[in-house]
């Protein structure tokens, strides 16, 4: 908004004071609790700071207090029908129940994310039936979360999924115009593939030179080398490089962001300076990892005004996205937001109340249902004739013993309380554990080895459905059924149960209602 500030130059002090008051009010509203989140959205805060949202996307909530429209679109596999998912109330959380009802009994994908600004910058998947290209739409129900206590779904992007938007009249900053961006992503679902980005990109899907992009990058990729630690980091994708600071050299002020929910921010005035910030999206304030000059050779910027999500700029018409990451919400704004605005947006985010949802709560009972097409009526259970763990059918007419054999009590992980252990519901004190990579039910002998073998970490399903249970002490291996027997298995290896065939499906489980 440069023209506005030139017009009011004489009374600039008044403007600054009013803006500060507006932002202070926004911060107070944001901190007032999840039930009041609809009173102020991130895009309302940006507008109050003089940097209005140019695009706004989310699968979880409205980013304007008044927004009462569509968030995203899903398509079900059974009949290819499309359904728009909106919010429960104006300014509120996504209507996840509508998705659940529409997708019941079949798979669904997220085909587009609507632009809440009304400017028409709707993200569409980069594949056949979408914007064209080689990628596919992401599975719609891989990760559910809660926002202010209400269920919502993440956009869980795996390699081969990505989204793109371009509208020549969409108002996205171009050239050297200043721009700010934020997204909420996850520090627990990342890789080093190029490139999990959200932001400004080329309109032609080609790498068009230094400064042709201005996007937030989040992942473990160390573009120029010399990185400290393993990440993931908030970086700036300015095309032909992922920057941790103002040069190709590693920025020692960078800090890995490993929390489940991460706020990532980037702002760039297009000619002389940029800033990179990050934070836990559930609590706390922002940390500025870098604030200073643009990298030499990347100034001024040459932004083209398209929007990318989940891939780099030279993707994905003839090639496929290699990156993995999670997207909950994000926006791009016109202008260079003030630090006060950034802080108020972070306060709003933490007040929104993002939280994970899991059926694996200590003390809960659960039955683990196979998802492979051969075996959807089978459940993980201990064999009554020995201590081996297998999959076998369970129905309403099964005996009480069989139902008990297929029921597990979730306990805090014996080796790590952030993970879980599974105690048999009908053999007290005995736990699911692996030994020589095969699953057994054995009494807890209170050794550190048993504790490690009996601890598993819940992850989104490797197939995009349900959950996968990662071995605590062999993290490349997951609970798998193979030839009806339970193992911990890797995706390819020397053991027969490590076969890559159907590995993703065999290691993905539904957390079903307990049989006993």
C-alpha positions in Angstrom: 0.0 0.0 0.0 2.7 2.6 -0.8 0.3 5.1 -2.3 -1.8 5.2 0.9 1.3 6.0 3.0 2.5 8.7 0.7 -1.0 10.3 0.8 -0.9 10.4 4.6 2.7 11.3 5.0 1.9 14.5 7.0 0.0 12.5 9.7 2.3 9.5 9.6 2.6 9.4 13.4 -1.2 9.2 13.8 -1.3 6.3 11.3 1.4 4.4 13.1 -0.4 4.9 16.4 -3.7 3.7 15.0 -2.0 0.7 13.4 -0.4 -0.2 16.7 -3.7 0.0 18.5 -5.3 -2.1 15.9 -2.6 -4.8 16.1 -2.7 -4.7 19.9 -6.4 -5.3 19.8 -5.9 -8.1 17.3 -3.4 -9.7 19.6 -5.8 -9.5 22.6 -8.6 -11.0 20.5 -6.3 -13.8 19.3 -5.3 -14.7 22.9 -8.9 -14.7 24.1 -9.3 -18.4 23.3 -10.4 -20.7 20.6 -14.1 -20.0 21.1 -13.4 -16.4 20.1 -11.1 -17.2 17.1 -13.8 -16.2 14.6 -13.7 -12.6 15.9 -10.3 -12.1 14.1 -8.6 -14.1 11.4 -5.0 -13.8 10.2 -6.1 -11.9 7.1 -8.0 -9.4 9.2 -4.8 -8.8 11.2 -2.8 -8.3 8.0 -5.4 -5.9 6.7 -5.3 -3.8 9.9 -1.5 -3.6 9.5 -1.8 -2.2 5.9 -0.7 -5.4 4.2 -3.9 -7.2 3.0 -4.0 -10.8 2.0 -3.6 -11.4 -1.7 -4.4 -15.1 -1.4 -5.6 -17.2 1.6 -5.8 -21.0 1.6 -6.7 -23.5 4.3 -8.2 -27.0 4.8 -8.8 -26.3 8.5 -10.4 -22.9 9.1 -11.5 -19.6 7.8 -8.7 -17.0 7.6 -11.2 -14.0 7.7 -13.6 -13.5 10.5 -16.4 -13.0 8.0 -15.6 -15.9 5.7 -18.4 -18.3 5.2 -17.5 -20.0 1.9 -15.7 -23.0 0.5 -12.4 -24.1 1.9 -11.5 -27.1 -0.3 -12.9 -29.7 -2.7 -12.8 -33.5 -2.4 -13.4 -36.2 -5.0 -14.4 -39.7 -4.1 -12.9 -42.7 -5.9 -16.1 -44.7 -6.1 -17.9 -42.5 -8.6 -15.6 -39.5 -9.2 -18.2 -37.1 -7.6 -16.9 -33.8 -6.3 -17.9 -32.1 -3.0 -17.0 -28.7 -1.7 -16.2 -28.5 2.0 -17.0 -25.3 3.8 -16.9 -24.0 7.4 -19.3 -24.8 10.2 -19.9 -21.1 10.9 -18.6 -17.8 9.5 -15.0 -17.4 10.5 -15.0 -20.9 11.9 -13.5 -24.4 11.4 -14.0 -26.7 8.5 -17.0 -29.0 8.3 -15.1 -32.3 8.6 -18.3 -34.2 9.2 -19.4 -33.3 5.7 -16.2 -34.9 4.3 -16.6 -38.0 6.5 -20.1 -38.5 5.3 -19.3 -38.0 1.6 -16.2 -40.2 1.7 -17.6 -43.0 3.8 -16.8 -46.4 2.4 -14.4 -45.1 -0.3 -11.2 -43.1 -0.8 -11.2 -39.4 -1.3 -8.6 -36.9 -2.6 -8.3 -33.1 -2.2 -8.6 -31.7 -5.7 -8.5 -27.9 -4.9 -8.1 -25.3 -2.2 -10.2 -22.2 -2.6 -8.8 -18.7 -2.3 -10.7 -17.1 0.6 -9.9 -13.6 -0.6 -12.3 -14.0 -3.6 -9.5 -13.0 -6.0 -9.7 -16.4 -7.8 -6.3 -17.8 -6.9 -7.7 -21.3 -6.2 -5.0 -24.0 -6.0 -5.7 -27.1 -8.2 -3.7 -30.3 -8.2 -1.1 -30.6 -10.9 -2.2 -33.7 -12.7 -4.7 -35.1 -15.3 -8.1 -33.6 -14.6 -6.5 -30.8 -12.5 -4.1 -28.3 -14.0 -2.6 -31.0 -16.2 0.8 -32.4 -15.5 2.3 -35.5 -13.9 1.2 -35.2 -10.3 -1.9 -36.4 -8.5 -4.2 -35.0 -5.8 -3.4 -35.8 -2.1 -5.4 -38.3 -0.1 -8.1 -36.4 1.9 -8.1 -38.1 5.2 -4.4 -39.0 6.0 -4.2 -36.7 9.0 -7.0 -35.3 11.1 -6.4 -32.6 13.7 -8.5 -30.5 15.9 -8.8 -26.7 15.7 -10.4 -25.1 18.8 -11.7 -28.6 19.7 -13.3 -29.2 16.3 -12.1 -31.9 13.9 -10.5 -30.8 10.6 -8.2 -32.4 8.0 -4.8 -31.5 6.9 -3.5 -31.4 3.3 -0.9 -34.2 3.6 1.4 -34.0 0.6 3.5 -37.0 -0.4 5.9 -37.1 -3.3 3.8 -37.0 -6.4 1.2 -34.5 -5.0 1.3 -30.8 -5.7 -0.9 -27.7 -6.3 -0.8 -24.6 -8.5 -2.8 -21.5 -9.3 -2.4 -18.7 -11.8 -4.8 -15.9 -12.4 -3.5 -12.9 -14.3 -6.1 -10.7 -12.6 -5.6 -12.3 -9.2 -3.6 -9.5 -7.6 -0.6 -11.6 -6.5 2.5 -9.3 -6.2 4.8 -9.4 -9.3 8.2 -8.0 -10.2 9.9 -6.3 -7.3 6.7 -5.5 -5.4 6.9 -6.3 -1.6 5.3 -9.4 -0.3 4.8 -11.4 2.9 3.8 -15.0 3.4 3.0 -17.5 6.2 2.0 -21.1 6.4 1.3 -23.6 9.1 3.1 -26.8 8.3 4.4 -29.8 10.3 7.9 -30.6 11.6 7.0 -34.3 11.7 6.3 -35.0 8.0 9.2 -33.7 5.9 12.0 -34.9 3.6 14.9 -33.6 1.6 13.2 -33.7 -1.8 12.8 -30.6 -3.9 10.9 -28.6 -2.9 8.0 -28.3 -0.3 7.1 -24.6 -1.1 4.2 -22.3 -0.5 4.3 -18.9 -2.2 5.0 -17.0 -5.4 6.2 -18.9 -8.4 6.7 -18.9 -12.2 3.6 -19.0 -14.4 5.3 -21.3 -17.0 6.5 -24.1 -14.6 10.2 -23.4 -15.5 13.1 -22.2 -13.5 13.2 -18.7 -15.0 16.2 -17.4 -13.1 17.2 -15.8 -9.8 14.4 -14.0 -8.1 11.6 -15.5 -10.2 10.2 -17.2 -7.1 9.5 -15.9 -3.6 8.2 -18.8 -1.6 8.5 -20.3 1.9 10.3 -23.6 1.8 10.2 -26.1 4.6 12.1 -29.4 4.7 15.5 -30.9 5.3 17.1 -30.0 2.0 20.5 -28.3 2.3 20.8 -26.6 -1.0 24.2 -24.9 -0.8 25.8 -27.3 1.7 27.3 -26.6 5.1 24.1 -26.9 7.0 24.2 -27.5 10.8 22.0 -30.4 12.0 19.3 -32.2 10.1 16.4 -29.7 10.1 13.7 -29.2 9.1 14.2 -25.5 8.5 12.2 -22.5 7.3 14.0 -21.3 4.2 13.4 -18.9 1.3 13.0 -20.4 -2.2 14.0 -17.5 -4.4 14.6 -19.8 -7.4 18.0 -21.3 -8.1 18.5 -21.7 -4.4 17.0 -22.3 -0.9 18.3 -19.6 1.4 18.7 -19.7 5.2 19.9 -16.1 5.2 21.2 -13.4 3.0 23.8 -15.5 1.1 24.7 -19.0 0.0 26.6 -19.6 3.2 24.8 -21.3 6.1 23.1 -19.0 8.5 24.2 -20.0 12.0 21.0 -18.4 13.5 18.9 -21.0 11.8 17.0 -23.4 14.1 15.3 -26.6 13.2 11.6 -26.6 13.7 10.5 -30.1 14.8 7.2 -29.4 16.6 4.1 -31.1 15.1 2.6 -27.7 14.1 5.1 -25.1 12.8 4.5 -21.4 11.8 6.7 -20.5 8.9 7.0 -16.9 7.7 8.9 -15.1 4.9 8.7 -11.5 3.9 10.6 -9.8 1.1 10.5 -6.1 0.1 11.5 -7.0 -3.4 14.6 -4.9 -3.7 16.8 -4.7 -0.6 15.7 -6.9 2.3 13.9 -10.0 3.5 13.2 -11.8 6.8 12.7 -15.4 7.8 10.8 -16.4 10.9 9.4 -19.5 12.6 7.7 -20.8 15.7 5.7 -23.6 17.3 2.2 -23.0 16.1 0.7 -24.2 19.3 2.4 -21.8 21.7 5.1 -19.1 22.1 6.3 -16.3 20.0 8.2 -16.0 16.6 11.9 -16.3 16.3 13.6 -14.3 13.6 16.2 -16.5 11.9 17.3 -13.8 9.5 16.5 -10.2 8.8 18.7 -8.3 6.3 19.8 -7.9 2.8 18.6 -10.0 -0.1 21.2 -12.3 -1.5 23.5 -10.7 -4.0 22.2 -11.6 -7.5 18.7 -12.1 -6.3 17.8 -8.4 -6.1 15.7 -6.9 -7.4 13.1 -9.7 -7.5 11.3 -10.8 -10.7 8.2 -12.4 -9.3 5.7 -13.7 -11.8 2.6 -14.0 -9.6 1.6 -17.7 -9.8 1.1 -19.7 -6.5 2.7 -23.0 -5.7 2.0 -25.5 -2.9 4.0 -28.6 -2.3 6.6 -28.4 -5.1 9.2 -26.2 -6.6 8.7 -23.8 -9.4 9.9 -26.1 -12.2 7.3 -28.7 -11.5 5.1 -30.6 -12.3 4.0 -30.7 -15.9 6.5 -33.3 -17.2 8.1 -34.3 -13.9 6.8 -35.3 -10.5 7.1 -33.5 -7.1 9.8 -35.1 -4.9 9.0 -33.4 -1.6 6.8 -34.3 1.3 5.1 -31.9 3.8 1.8 -30.9 5.5 -0.2 -27.8 4.9 -2.9 -26.6 7.3 -3.3 -22.9 6.3 -1.4 -20.1 4.7 -1.6 -16.7 3.1 0.3 -14.3 0.9 0.0 -10.5 1.4 0.6 -7.3 -0.5 3.4 -5.3 1.1 6.1 -5.9 3.7 4.3 -6.7 7.1 5.6 -5.1 10.2 7.0 -7.2 13.1 4.0 -6.2 15.1 1.7 -7.6 12.4 3.8 -10.8 12.3 3.5 -11.2 16.1 -0.2 -10.6 16.1 -0.7 -13.3 13.4 1.3 -15.7 15.5 -0.8 -14.9 18.5 -3.9 -15.6 16.5 -2.5 -18.9 15.3 -1.6 -20.2 18.8 -5.1 -19.1 20.0 -6.8 -21.1 17.2 -5.9 -24.2 19.2 -4.3 -26.6 16.8 -4.0 -30.1 18.3 -3.3 -33.6 17.1 -5.9 -36.3 17.2 -5.1 -39.9 17.7 -7.0 -43.1 18.7 -3.9 -44.2 20.5 -4.5 -42.4 23.8 -3.1 -44.3 26.8 -5.8 -46.2 28.5 -8.0 -46.6 25.4 -8.9 -49.9 23.8 -8.4 -50.4 20.1 -8.5 -53.2 17.5 -6.1 -52.9 14.5 -7.8 -53.7 11.2 -5.8 -54.6 8.1 -6.4 -52.3 5.1 -4.9 -54.5 2.3 -7.7 -55.5 -0.1 -7.1 -59.2 0.6 -7.7 -58.9 4.3 -10.0 -56.0 5.3 -11.9 -58.4 7.6 -8.8 -59.4 9.4 -7.5 -57.9 12.7 -4.1 -58.1 14.4 -4.4 -60.6 17.3 -2.4 -63.0 19.3 -2.6 -66.7 18.5 -4.1 -68.8 21.3 -1.9 -71.8 20.5 1.4 -70.0 21.0 2.7 -66.4 21.5 2.8 -65.4 17.9 0.8 -62.4 16.6 -1.1 -62.9 13.4 -4.0 -61.4 11.4 -7.3 -63.3 11.3 -11.0 -62.6 10.7 -13.2 -61.3 13.6 -16.9 -60.8 13.3 -19.8 -60.1 15.6 -20.4 -63.9 15.9 -16.8 -64.6 16.9 -16.2 -66.0 20.4 -15.4 -63.8 23.3 -11.9 -65.2 23.4 -11.2 -64.3 19.7 -12.6 -60.8 20.3 -10.3 -60.4 23.3 -7.3 -61.7 21.3 -7.9 -58.9 18.8 -8.3 -56.1 21.4 -5.4 -54.1 22.7 -5.1 -51.6 25.6 -3.0 -48.6 24.6 -0.3 -47.7 27.1 2.3 -45.0 27.1 5.4 -46.3 25.3 7.5 -48.4 27.6 10.7 -47.0 26.1 9.3 -43.5 25.2 6.1 -42.0 26.5 5.7 -40.0 23.2 5.0 -43.3 21.5 2.8 -46.2 22.6 2.8 -49.9 23.7 0.0 -52.4 23.3 -1.1 -54.5 26.2 -3.3 -57.5 25.5 -6.9 -56.9 26.7 -7.3 -60.5 27.8 -3.7 -61.4 28.9 -2.9 -58.8 31.5 0.8 -57.7 31.7 1.6 -59.1 28.2 2.6 -56.8 25.4 3.0 -56.8 21.7 6.7 -56.9 20.9 9.0 -57.9 18.1 11.7 -60.5 18.5 13.9 -61.4 15.5 11.5 -59.0 13.6 8.5 -61.3 14.2 5.6 -60.1 16.4 4.9 -61.9 19.7 2.8 -61.4 22.8 5.0 -61.8 25.8 5.0 -60.8 29.5 6.8 -57.6 30.3 10.1 -58.6 31.9 10.9 -55.0 32.7 14.2 -54.9 30.7 15.2 -52.0 28.5 15.4 -54.4 25.6 11.8 -55.5 26.1 10.6 -51.9 26.5 12.3 -50.9 23.2 10.9 -53.9 21.3 7.4 -53.2 22.7 7.3 -49.5 21.8 5.8 -48.2 18.5 5.3 -44.7 17.2 2.0 -43.8 15.4 2.4 -42.2 12.0 -0.1 -41.5 9.2 -0.7 -44.6 7.1 2.1 -45.3 4.6 -0.6 -46.0 2.0 -2.4 -42.8 2.7 -5.0 -44.6 4.8 -5.2 -45.1 8.6 -2.1 -45.3 10.7 1.3 -47.0 10.5 3.1 -48.1 13.6 6.8 -47.5 13.5 9.2 -49.6 15.5 10.9 -47.5 18.2 14.3 -49.2 17.9 14.2 -49.9 14.2 12.7 -46.7 12.8 12.8 -47.9 9.2 10.5 -50.8 10.1 6.8 -50.8 10.7 4.2 -53.4 12.0 3.3 -55.4 8.9 1.2 -58.5 8.1 2.9 -60.8 5.7 1.5 -64.3 4.8 -1.0 -63.6 7.7 1.8 -63.3 10.2 2.9 -60.1 12.1 6.4 -58.6 11.6 8.2 -55.4 11.8 9.3 -54.9 8.2 11.2 -52.4 6.0 10.2 -51.4 2.5 12.5 -53.8 0.7 15.3 -55.9 2.2 16.8 -59.3 2.5 14.0 -60.8 4.6 11.0 -62.2 2.8 8.6 -60.1 4.9 10.5 -57.0 3.7 9.1 -57.4 0.3 8.2 -54.1 -1.3 5.1 -55.6 -2.9 2.0 -54.2 -1.0 4.3 -52.9 1.8 2.5 -49.6 2.1 -0.9 -51.3 2.4 0.3 -54.1 4.6 1.8 -51.5 7.1 -1.3 -49.3 7.2 -4.0 -50.1 9.8 -7.4 -48.8 10.7 -7.9 -48.0 14.4 -11.2 -49.8 14.7 -13.6 -50.0 17.7 -12.4 -52.6 20.2 -13.9 -56.0 19.8 -13.8 -56.6 23.5 
